[in-house]
Amino acid sequence: MCLLAAVLDWSEAAISCRAISHTDFANPLRAAGRLGAANGIEYAAQAMAVHGSLLSHASTPTRQGYLTSVRNVQLHVSRLDDLPGELIIKAERLAGDSDHILYQFSLSHAGRCLLEGRASVILDAAAVNRKQT
């Protein structure tokens, strides 16, 4: 399930993407005929995944990441599907190493922040478990 339409800009520190799937009646995240704002976390997670893929070197395979926690999430709207036009999804890498990354993310529409928060991502959980044992 790909929710993002395009990458607008990216660097080693951040990514900005565009999405229009929030208005699609076939969006698999819709429930009871609506797309709740908390689903924006999945949009942000996909932006983080794309960011990781863009940062990986051609000689190194992209590692699968797992969203391990979200913190300080603030929902400024109740739903996303009633917003015409595009959503802008931004994710900024705040800290991390080869196994863990902390991102700050936001979704906006027409310059208005819809939701924001922080997310922790672990890369290759099996490798992290091997290091701990």
N, C-alpha and C positions, 0 to 999 in steps of 0.2 A: 504494500500500500504506500504509494508515493503521494504525499500531500503537497509538496512544494512544486512550484511552477518554474522557478529560475533562481540562480544565484546572481545577486546584483553586484556584490563586491565581497572580497575576502582578503585577508592577510594572515600572517602567522598568529596574530592575536585575536582576530574576530571574523565573523561572517555575517552577511546581510542577505536575506532571501525574500522572494515574493511568492505569495500563494493566492489562488482564487478558488481552491477546492472547498472552502468553507460554505459556499453557496450551492454546491452540488447536492441535489436531493439524493444521489446515490453514495454520498460520503459514508464510508463504513463506520464512522464514529458517531453518526447521528443516532439519537435515541428519542423515542416518542415524538418524532417529527421535528427535532431541533438539535442544534449542535451547541452544547454548553461550553462556557468559556474555559473550564478546566481542561478541555480537549486541546487547548492551545499549548499545553505542556508537550503534547506529542508533536506538534508542529516544531516547537523549539528543539526537541530531541532529534528530530530529523535534520534540522539545520546543524546541530552539533555533529551528527554522524557524517554529513556531507563535508563539514569542516575537517574532521579527522581524515577523511578520504583524500581531500585536496592536499593535506599536509604530508601524507605518506609519500615516501620516495618511490620512484618507479621500481627500484630493485627490492623494495620491502613490501610484502603484502599488507593490505589494510587489515588491521586487527579489529575484531568484533568488540563493540563496546556495550556495556550494560548500564542503564540508568539506575543508580543505587539509591539516590535520595533527591528530593526536591525540598527546598527550604525557603522561608520568607516569601512564599507565593502570595501575591496580592491580585485579586480579580477585581477589575474596575468596571466590568460589565457582566451580565448574566449569561449572555449567549453571543455566538459569533455568526451564525447563519443569516441573521437579519441585517448584516452590514454589506451594502453593495460595493463592488470594486475589490481591490486587492488588499491583502494583509501584508505587512512588512514584519519579518521575523529577524531578530538580531540575537546573536550569541557572542559573548566575549569571554575568552579564556582568562580567568583570574589567576590561576595557579595550577601546577601539575607537574608530573614527572612521566616516566615512560609507562606507568601502570594506572595512574589516577589523574583525573582532570576535574577542576572546579570551574564551572561556567556561570556567568550571569546572563539571563535571557530576558527578552521582552517581545511582545507582539503589539503592533500598532495599526491603526486604520485612520487614514486621512490626518495624520499627525497626532492622533489621540492614543495614549497608552491604554491598551485593553487588559493586559496582564503582564506581570513581571515576577522574577524570582531568581533563585540560584539552583543549580543542579550539579550533582556529583556523578561522574561517569567512571566506571572501572573498565579497563581494557584487558581482555584475555584473563578472565577470572581464574581459570585453571592454573595459569602461570603464577598468579599472586598466591594461590593456595599452596603451590609447591614451594614457594619461597618461605612461607610461614611454618611449614612442617620440617 
